[in-house]
Every structure is written in C-alpha cells, then in structure tokens.
C-alpha cells in the first residue's frame, strides 16, 4: 500500500505514539477482550499515575506504608467515569447523587507472572468492586490476563479464590488512608460478576464518547483544522 493510498488514521499511527487513554481502543477486536494500560505492578513502592495531558506515567507519590496492590493495576482506554457510571452506582446501592470520579475506568488484572508498568495487556473482565469514595463512584473492574496459566480460565468472579478477592478489597479500602490525616470515607458497596462488569464498562465508554467524542470525530476535527491552515 502506497503512502498516498493510506487513510489519515493510518498515517497518524505511523508518525505518533498513541495516547494511552485517548489513542488506544478499549476492546481488542470485536469480542469482550479488553485493552488494559498498566500503571502499577505489585512490586512498586511508588504509586504511578497517567499524566492525562502528555500520556506519560508520572510519579503520583511514594508509598509511605506497606500496602501493595496484589494485581496489575491500571485503566481501560477510552473510558470515563462520568454521569452514567455515577447513576448506575446510585441505582445499585441506593445512595443518591453519586457521580463518577472523572477518571478512566480502573482495572485490576490478575496474573501469576511479573510484569512492568507502562504496557498494554489483553484482559478478560470477570467482575468488579462498586467502590464509593466520598460522593464519587470509583468502580474497579476485576480481570484476568488472557491465557494466563493460573487465572486465565476464570470466567466470573465466583471462580476466583475468596482469599484473593479479600486481599484486593483490603488494598482498596486502605491504600488512600494516611495516619496523619482524618479517616477517608471509602467503601465497597457491592462486589459484582462478569455481566455487571460489562454493563459498567459499556456505560463508561458512553460517558467517554459524550465527554470527548469518538476517535473518528476527533480526527475529522483535526483534519478540518489542518486543511484551513
């Protein structure tokens, strides 16, 4: 295929690295397999977080205490926890006036193998935590790495050992607590299975499109801008 015959999105892909949040598709192909961008791994003593403007990982803070996330931890690209995710959390928990935390949808990916942060992982959602942080919905999708020897065969959260679920739950209930500060109001109101996880993912994708538009819309706007220069 010659350069002249390439579509604009193909040309951009050869010139620029995709932004992990905005430039990577949320799903791998047409099935339920997800892309997960990994920000933190279990051995990290530093909490890394995506810098939303640049797409690079930034040090959020050194971990001052012994709590470590027991899974790979990151987010699903082109998702946004906005109005729909908040409304779903309110409806399921009976807690009124919740809204999303305005971040990408978080995901925990279980694997027996060590990994590094800043990578994309093929992940299969099996459930999630309906977490409420203050008055914000802060869902955590639980997933397994595709073809992982130890966890890859799990299809739903009920297949996961209860001890591992308890470890992940304990991490999220404690990792934001700092002894020098007042107790932060964080709770996990519901632990749900694969079907509800897919619903939350779909809602977060709708929230994203409402906030940022589709990739095609953004590309069309960019091309319109370039052609008027």
TITOR-369596 format. One record per residue: residue in one letter; x, y, z of N, C-alpha, C, O in turn. Coordinates in steps of 0.001 Angstrom, whole numbers, padded with zeros to 6 digits, always signed. Layout:
<pts>
AXYZXYZXYZXYZ ...
</pts>
This chain:
<pts>
X+000848-001201+000000+000000+000000+000000+000878+001244+000000+001748+001381+000860 X+000667+002147-000945+001460+003356-001027+001030+004357+000037-000059+004253+000601 X+001901+005329+000304+001570+006360+001280+000314+007110+000865-000521+007438+001708 X+000173+007385-000432-000973+008149-000922-002288+007416-000705-003338+008049-000593 X-002244+006082-000645-003482+005310-000504-003855+005055+000951-004922+004504+001222 X-003007+005440+001883-003299+005208+003295-004360+006190+003796-004411+007340+003361 X-005210+005718+004721-006191+006588+005342-005481+007499+006348-004397+007161+006823 X-006088+008665+006682-005434+009597+007616-005069+008954+008948-003985+009212+009471 X-005964+008107+009523-005666+007494+010809-004472+006549+010726-003736+006385+011699 X-004276+005919+009544-003117+005057+009367-001830+005870+009317-000804+005455+009856 X-001887+007019+008673-000714+007891+008603-000344+008417+009985+000831+008421+010351 X-001332+008859+010753-001057+009349+012100-000433+008259+012958+000458+008534+013762 X-000899+007016+012791-000389+005902+013591+001083+005630+013315+001791+005131+014189 X+001558+005954+012096+002969+005731+011775+003858+006887+012199+005082+006759+012216 X+003245+008024+012544+004021+009216+012885+004073+009489+014383+005054+010043+014878 X+003027+009106+015107+002922+009485+016510+002579+008274+017374+001856+007375+016944 X+003103+008265+018585+002717+007246+019546+001330+007562+020090+001041+008709+020429 X+000479+006558+020172-000892+006775+020635-000913+007150+022116-000164+006593+022918 X-001772+008091+022463-002014+008438+023864-002694+007241+024523-003687+006741+023992 X-002188+006763+025673-002751+005538+026272-004234+005624+026610-004938+004615+026580 X-004712+006831+026934-006129+006982+027281-006978+007227+026036-008026+006605+025866 X-006530+008127+025172-007370+008575+024066-007079+007891+022738-007937+007876+021856 X-005888+007324+022578-005496+006808+021269-005510+005306+021125-005201+004783+020054 X-005868+004596+022193-005913+003133+022177-007365+002686+022299-008122+003254+023086 X-007757+001686+021537-009136+001201+021606-009393+000487+022924-008486-000148+023463 X-010607+000576+023454-010905-000105+024718-010984-001620+024587-010693-002347+025537 X-011379-002092+023406-011521-003532+023210-010514-004032+022182-010091-003302+021286 X-010147-005287+022340-009244-005947+021400-010114-006673+020383-010724-007690+020713 X-010184-006174+019160-011064-006789+018170-012520-006524+018484-012866-005495+019065 X-013368-007459+018096-014816-007280+018237-015412-008026+019433-016610-007914+019691 X-014601-008778+020158-015111-009540+021279-015102-008750+022579-015059-007520+022574 X-015143-009483+023702-015171-008855+025021-013778-008630+025589-013657-008068+026677 X-012724-009045+024897-011367-008876+025388-011016-007392+025427-011282-006655+024477 X-010414-006963+026541-010141-005547+026770-008658-005232+026643-007805-006088+026879 X-008366-003997+026267-007034-003443+026463-006974-002868+027873-007886-002159+028298 X-005905-003172+028593-005677-002576+029909-004298-001940+029907-003302-002610+029633 X-004234-000649+030213-002946+000034+030329-002514-000037+031788-003248+000398+032675 X-001325-000584+032042-000884-000867+033401-000059+000294+033954+000962+000680+033384 X-000527+000840+035079+000179+001926+035760+001009+001429+036939+002074+001977+037223 X+000529+000394+037626+001176-000083+038856+001265-001607+038810+000353-002281+038330 X+002380-002138+039318+002542-003584+039465+002770-003894+040940+003121-002994+041703 X+002577-005154+041363+002615-005470+042794+003922-005134+043503+003920-004954+044721 X+005031-005046+042784+006316-004763+043432+006600-003270+043573+007615-002898+044163 X+005743-002417+043054+006015-000979+043078+005917-000393+044484+004933-000600+045194 X+006951+000335+044864+006916+001104+046099+006547+002549+045847+006520+003366+046768 X+006263+002859+044600+005841+004197+044193+004520+004067+043451+004345+003157+042642 X+003595+004970+043724+002320+004978+043014+002481+005833+041757+002706+007042+041830 X+002360+005176+040609+002422+005866+039331+001003+006119+038825+000084+005347+039098 X+000844+007213+038086-000461+007542+037524-000255+008224+036173+000713+008959+035979 X-001166+007974+035254-001053+008582+033944-001173+010098+034035-002101+010618+034657 X-000233+010804+033415-000372+012237+033230-001303+012441+032042-000934+012144+030906 X-002493+012937+032293-003543+012944+031269-003206+013849+030087-003673+013602+028975 X-002407+014887+030304-002077+015787+029206-001059+015166+028261-001220+015233+027042 X-000011+014562+028814+001090+014073+027981+000964+012612+027591+001527+012200+026578 X+000231+011808+028377+000150+010377+028124+001306+009594+028721+001404+008384+028516 X+002193+010273+029465+003305+009592+030127+002912+009234+031559+002015+009845+032140 X+003601+008230+032121+003405+007917+033526+004144+008937+034382+005277+009315+034081 X+003496+009370+035440+004082+010335+036367+004058+009736+037779+003151+008977+038120 X+005051+010079+038591+005041+009665+039987+003949+010443+040711+004005+011669+040808 X+002957+009718+041215+001892+010359+041989+002375+010596+043417+002248+011695+043956 X+002934+009538+044021+003519+009682+045354+004269+008402+045706+003880+007322+045262 X+005328+008504+046489+005931+007292+047040+004967+006658+048043+004285+007360+048789 X+004920+005326+048051+004083+004641+049032+004770+004686+050390+005856+004133+050563 X+004133+005347+051353+004752+005526+052665+004559+004316+053567+005246+004164+054578 X+003605+003447+053187+003288+002333+054067+003389+001017+053300+003744+001015+052121 X+003087-000084+053948+003399-001402+053400+002373-001923+052396+002593-002975+051796 X+001262-001221+052198+000208-001705+051318+000688-001759+049869+001241-000783+049360 X+000482-002884+049212+000837-003080+047814-000360-003697+047088-001023-004588+047620 X-000633-003221+045876-001724-003809+045103-001340-005232+044702-000270-005430+044127 X-002180-006229+044986-001814-007620+044685-001969-008013+043221-001712-009165+042870 X-002381-007093+042363-002562-007386+040938-001918-006278+040103-001506-005249+040638 X-001834-006495+038798-001545-005383+037902-002722-004409+037978-003874-004829+038083 X-002430-003117+037925-003480-002127+038141-003319-000984+037143-002230-000432+036986 X-004407-000637+036477-004359+000445+035510-005754+000880+035115-006636+001002+035965 X-005962+001116+033815-007261+001600+033365-007564+001081+031963-006680+000604+031251 X-008831+001187+031590-009290+000797+030255-009326+002050+029385-010013+003009+029735 X-008602+002071+028253-008593+003255+027400-009995+003625+026896-010885+002782+026794 X-010152+004905+026589-011396+005453+026046-012612+005083+026901-013685+004754+026395 X-012396+005152+028220-013499+005063+029181-013429+006292+030077-012382+006928+030196 X-014551+006617+030700-014620+007790+031574-015716+007542+032594-016844+007206+032235 X-015385+007708+033857-016389+007525+034911-017103+008858+035122-016655+009718+035880 X-018204+008994+034439-018954+010238+034466-020365+010034+034980-020592+009293+035936 X-021315+010702+034333-022700+010719+034808-023326+009323+034817-023969+008949+035798 X-023151+008553+033754-023798+007243+033658-023263+006262+034700-024029+005524+035320 X-021948+006261+034885-021363+005375+035893-021843+005767+037280-022140+004902+038104 X-021922+007071+037546-022426+007532+038836-023872+007152+039055-024242+006713+040144 X-024702+007315+038025-026114+006957+038149-026292+005453+038372-027158+005035+039140 X-025480+004650+037708-025554+003201+037909-025209+002840+039347-025862+001990+039953 X-024187+003483+039890-023791+003232+041277-024899+003650+042239-025193+002933+043196 X-025514+004805+041992-026626+005256+042843-027786+004275+042800-028355+003933+043837 X-028141+003817+041592-029274+002911+041438-029021+001570+042121-029930+001003+042728 X-027801+001062+042026-027491-000262+042581-027298-000227+044101-027526-001232+044774 X-026885+000908+044639-026572+000971+046068-027608+001735+046882-027602+001665+048111 X-028503+002467+046206-029470+003279+046925-028867+004540+047517-029474+005176+048378 X-027673+004905+047059-027013+006127+047536-027255+007238+046525-026768+007152+045397 X-027995+008277+046898-028376+009295+045901-027219+010222+045523-026267+010402+046283 X-027331+010801+044333-026485+011909+043880-025002+011564+043768-024140+012416+043987 X-024716+010323+043429-023319+009978+043187-022933+010352+041759-023769+010306+040857 X-021696+010714+041557-021190+010966+040213-019848+010254+040053-019187+009930+041039 X-019461+010018+038820-018190+009370+038572-017023+010252+038991-017183+011456+039190 X-015834+009638+039125-014673+010380+039610-013934+011132+038498-012881+011722+038739 X-014493+011107+037270-013924+011832+036123-012557+011315+035689-011774+012042+035077 X-012282+010070+036006-011067+009400+035555-011438+008244+034636-012608+007868+034564 X-010453+007667+033925-010739+006424+033190-011162+005334+034169-010874+005412+035363 X-011847+004320+033650-012309+003210+034481-011129+002331+034888-010393+001830+034038 X-010959+002150+036194-009844+001366+036722-010046-000126+036479-011173-000617+036426 X-008928-000835+036332-008988-002279+036130-007833-002949+036857-006704-002460+036821 X-008114-004065+037517-007114-004919+038154-007001-006188+037310-008008-006840+037030 X-005779-006540+036905-005573-007694+036045-004760-008739+036797-003617-008491+037180 X-005353-009904+037005-004690-010984+037730-003812-011807+036792-004231-012194+035702 X-002599-012061+037238-001674-012915+036505-000662-013493+037486-000375-012888+038519 X-000119-014672+037158+000909-015253+038012+002297-014754+037629+003268-015037+038331 X+002406-014019+036531+003710-013612+036028+004036-012174+036412+003137-011334+036470 X+005310-011876+036677+005698-010479+036909+005572-009676+035625+005676-010222+034527 X+005351-008397+035766+005202-007525+034601+005735-006150+034965+006095-005899+036115 X+005784-005265+033988+006241-003894+034213+005095-002941+033918+004149-003289+033211 X+005189-001737+034465+004145-000751+034178+004420-000072+032851+005524-000148+032311 X+003387+000603+032329+003508+001289+031054+003300+000391+029853+003730+000723+028748 X+002639-000751+030055+002392-001692+028961+000891-001886+028782+000097-001557+029663 X+000518-002430+027619-000860-002830+027362-000986-004331+027540-000121-005097+027115 X-002071-004738+028173-002328-006147+028463-003699-006520+027913-004653-005757+028062 X-003805-007680+027282-005113-008222+026911-005763-008804+028156-005204-009701+028788 X-006933-008304+028510-007573-008680+029761-009025-009079+029540-009707-008549+028663 X-009483-010027+030358-010870-010506+030307-011545-010156+031631-011133-010634+032688 X-012576-009326+031572-013282-008906+032793-014062-010078+033376-014734-010810+032650 X-013967-010250+034699-014726-011309+035379-015629-010747+036481-016419-011490+037064 X-015524-009458+036773-016349-008875+037832-015845-007499+038192-015158-006849+037404 X-016197-007052+039410-015743-005731+039825-016192-005371+041230-017014-006051+041843 X-015619-004268+041720-015997-003684+043006-016746-002386+042740-016292-001541+041968 X-017901-002235+043388-018625-000967+043335-018096-000123+044495-018619-000175+045608 X-017062+000643+044215-016403+001411+045265-016934+002840+045278-017135+003447+044226 X-017158+003372+046478-017615+004746+046654-016569+005476+047484-016266+005080+048610 X-016026+006540+046919-015000+007350+047573-015585+008734+047796-015666+009544+046872 X-015995+008997+049046-016717+010239+049325-018078+010181+048673-018905+009348+049045 X-018330+011050+047705-019593+011008+046957-019352+010641+045491-020165+010961+044623 X-018227+009966+045221-017872+009599+043855-017908+008089+043646-017459+007319+044495 X-018450+007681+042501-018379+006284+042082-016984+006026+041523-016519+006744+040638 X-016322+005000+042043-014931+004715+041669-014783+003208+041442-013993+002541+042111 X-015557+002685+040484-015575+001242+040241-014195+000709+039878-013397+001386+039230 X-013934-000524+040313-012714-001245+039973-013115-002536+039259-013726-003418+039863 X-012777-002644+037989-013057-003860+037238-011996-004909+037578-010803-004607+037597 X-012430-006120+037841-011512-007232+038081-011428-008064+036809-012447-008397+036205 X-010205-008397+036409-009991-009102+035146-008840-010085+035293-008102-010060+036278 X-008703-010939+034310-007577-011877+034252-006833-011640+032937-007429-011263+031927 X-005528-011868+032973-004740-011742+031756-005080-012886+030805-005206-014037+031223 X-005224-012561+029540-005546-013569+028537-004506-014691+028555-003302-014431+028535 X-004973-015923+028592-004140-017130+028517-003212-017300+029710-002269-018089+029641 X-003454-016574+030816-002607-016764+031990-002789-018180+032538-003925-018622+032712 X-001692-018908+032817-001810-020309+033254-002585-020491+034549-003294-021483+034716 X-002454-019534+035472-003098-019686+036776-004501-019112+036820-005365-019670+037496 X-004757-018008+036116-006025-017301+036242-006827-017199+034950-008011-016862+034982 X-006208-017483+033832-006838-017226+032541-008125-017978+032294-008932-017565+031461 X-008336-019096+033013-009552-019885+032789-010749-019348+033566-011864-019829+033364 X-010557-018360+034456-011679-017807+035208-012620-017077+034255-012176-016316+033395 X-013912-017311+034412-014919-016658+033586-015759-015657+034373-016336-014737+033794 X-015829-015834+035686-016645-014962+036528-015972-014852+037885-015137-015681+038245 X-016344-013822+038633-015700-013593+039922-015899-014753+040885-015084-014956+041785 X-016969-015515+040707-017195-016666+041582-016146-017751+041386-015996-018624+042241 X-015417-017710+040273-014338-018679+040037-013057-018307+040762-012146-019128+040872 X-012978-017069+041262-011754-016561+041870-011700-016943+043351-012711-016835+044045 X-010543-017386+043849-010424-017712+045278-010819-016535+046160-010421-015399+045903 X-011598-016807+047193-012104-015729+048052-010963-014982+048737-011084-013784+048991 X-009857-015666+049041-008743-015004+049700-008154-013900+048827-007790-012839+049335 X-008055-014138+047519-007518-013116+046628-008465-011921+046536-008023-010772+046525 X-009758-012192+046472-010738-011097+046457-010612-010268+047732-010681-009040+047680 X-010427-010925+048871-010282-010209+050134-009017-009351+050141-009025-008241+050672 X-007934-009860+049556-006694-009077+049500-006870-007819+048660-006437-006734+049050 X-007506-007974+047510-007722-006812+046641-008649-005816+047339-008416-004608+047305 X-009692-006333+047965-010643-005484+048685-009933-004706+049792-010149-003505+049949 X-009087-005393+050554-008360-004729+051643-007464-003620+051109-007363-002555+051718 X-006817-003863+049981-005944-002832+049398-006734-001570+049085-006315-000473+049453 X-007857-001709+048421-008611-000527+048021-009283+000175+049193-009569+001370+049109 X-009538-000530+050267-010124+000108+051443-009077+000799+052310-009416+001580+053199 X-007799+000508+052047-006754+001042+052922-005735+001931+052220-005056+002716+052882 X-005605+001830+050881-004470+002494+050244-004566+004014+050236-003551+004686+050054 X-005744+004568+050428-005881+006026+050470-005865+006573+051894-005882+007788+052090 X-005834+005683+052890-005828+006130+054271-004408+006510+054686-003461+005760+054451 X-004272+007677+055303-002974+008158+055754-003092+008525+057232-003942+009335+057601 X-002242+007932+058084-002375+008146+059531-002371+009605+059954-003035+009965+060926 X-001630+010460+059238-001545+011865+059627-002808+012646+059291-002973+013783+059734 X-003704+012040+058508-004912+012721+058090-006138+012050+058708-006041+010956+059265 X-007278+012705+058608-008512+012108+059081-008899+010909+058244-008461+010781+057101 X-009711+010034+058798-010120+008827+058086-010934+009180+056851-011903+009935+056928 X-010535+008630+055721-011208+008916+054459-012397+007965+054300-012295+006776+054604 X-013513+008495+053826-014725+007703+053696-014707+006941+052379-015113+007463+051341 X-014230+005695+052433-014159+004825+051269-014863+003521+051604-014637+002944+052668 X-015720+003052+050695-016426+001793+050948-016586+001018+049647-016601+001596+048560 X-016704-000279+049774-017056-001127+048643-018479-001597+048888-018719-002488+049703 X-019419-000992+048178-020838-001221+048432-021339-002512+047803-022356-003058+048230 X-020625-003010+046782-021091-004202+046060-019911-004865+045367-019033-004193+044825 X-019904-006179+045391-018969-006960+044575-019811-007678+043529-020699-008458+043873 X-019536-007415+042250-020410-007932+041206-019657-008825+040228-018427-008855+040198 X-020441-009556+039423-019883-010529+038498-019655-009976+037109-019696-008768+036877 X-019411-010902+036187-018989-010524+034840-020049-009705+034097-019712-008726+033430 X-021318-010091+034203-022366-009397+033455-022462-007932+033866-022586-007055+033011 X-022407-007664+035160-022471-006283+035627-021199-005523+035255-021253-004330+034954 X-020064-006203+035275-018816-005561+034866-018914-005068+033420-018478-003961+033103 X-019490-005902+032549-019653-005492+031153-020576-004284+031047-020358-003405+030213 X-021601-004238+031886-022526-003100+031883-021789-001818+032285-021950-000779+031645 X-020983-001898+033341-020233-000726+033801-019244-000267+032735-019101+000931+032495 X-018568-001208+032101-017622-000869+031038-018340-000145+029894-017865+000877+029400 X-019480-000684+029485-020242-000056+028397-020670+001366+028773-020585+002280+027953 X-021131+001548+030017-021551+002883+030467-020362+003853+030476-020500+005017+030101 X-019208+003367+030903-018028+004233+030941-017576+004602+029532-017053+005696+029319 X-017771+003712+028579-017452+004031+027185-018421+005094+026648-018018+005977+025891 X-019693+005005+027040-020664+006027+026639-020318+007379+027278-020396+008418+026622 X-019935+007357+028562-019517+008589+029230-018321+009213+028516-018241+010433+028369 X-017393+008367+028075-016216+008873+027372-016612+009549+026068-016155+010653+025773 X-017462+008886+025286-017850+009456+023990-018591+010777+024169-018453+011688+023353 X-019375+010874+025235-020072+012136+025477-019089+013236+025853-019270+014389+025460 X-018060+012897+026603-017099+013896+027057-016105+014281+025963-015784+015459+025800 X-015616+013289+025211-014510+013532+024289-014855+013268+022824-014044+013561+021945 X-016031+012727+022543-016379+012379+021175-015732+011070+020760-014942+010490+021504 X-016073+010614+019571-015469+009391+019057-014106+009716+018448-013857+010869+018095 X-013215+008722+018317-011933+008970+017644-012122+009510+016230-011352+010354+015773 X-013154+009016+015539-013420+009485+014178-013797+010962+014172-013359+011717+013303 X-014614+011373+015150-014998+012779+015246-013782+013659+015520-013643+014732+014932 X-012906+013208+016408-011721+013995+016752-010781+014108+015560-010205+015166+015305 X-010632+013004+014833-009779+013028+013647-010339+013968+012583-009591+014709+011945 X-011657+013934+012395-012285+014814+011415-012065+016278+011776-011808+017101+010898 X-012166+016609+013071-011932+017976+013512-010480+018381+013284-010199+019504+012865 X-009558+017454+013564-008146+017748+013357-007841+017986+011884-007126+018926+011536 X-008386+017131+011019-008158+017303+009583-008753+018623+009083-008170+019297+008234 X-009909+018976+009616-010528+020247+009231-009630+021422+009639-009477+022390+008894 X-009048+021318+010821-008158+022361+011297-006910+022445+010407-006502+023538+010014 X-006309+021299+010092-005088+021266+009277-005347+021866+007888-004523+022617+007366 X-006482+021533+007306-006786+021987+005948-007093+023477+005848-007044+024055+004762 X-007405+024090+006970-007691+025530+006955-006450+026361+007243-006504+027590+007202 X-005346+025711+007532-004112+026461+007826-003449+026920+006531-002402+027565+006569 
</pts>
